[in-house]
Amino acid sequence: MTVSNLSAYDQGKQALKNLNVDDQLGLLWVVYTKLGKSITPAAPGASGSEIAQGLFNQVKALSHQDQLQVMRDIATKANTQLSREYGSFSPETKLAFWYYLAQGMEKNTIIPMPPDYQLPQAGKDLLAKIEGLSFQEQIDFLRGAVLPMGTEPAGGSQI
């Protein structure tokens, strides 16, 4: 089965695997900034956006270097408290969280992308594919990309 035969959701799940963690984050940032106006109603309006805002506020309170590490930890499924909190979110809450991060990056409250950052060719190819999808397929693609991130909550009473 080729990637083109997969649903947009499944394409999203597969797509980021071929990029290193920083390029995964770069692609998410570019997608949210380029498509943000159309994604806006789908992400923050979702149930659980207050929960996403809560995790965003925890990240925002950190130094820029620590913010980057949290994003890397979530993307690589590191077993940290914030990654576990993220891992417990619904797909819509995960979308909202990345939306808030992209907004924070634009406002410089979250570590911004380096001004000279360039997506690798694989990232540019994915971006072109995403831009060619319908609105619902774009949301499904993003849902597929962000859903596997984070790690499972810890057993017992811990997150």
Protein Blocks (a to p, Z undefined) as FASTA:
>chain_A
ZZklpcfklmmmmmmmmpcfklmmmmmmmmmmmmmmmmmmmmmmpghklmmmmmmmmmmm
pcfklmmmmmmmmmnopacfklmmmmmpcfklmmmmmmmmmmmmmnopaccddfkbccdf
klmmmmmmmmmpcfklmmmmmmmmmmmgocdddehjbZZ
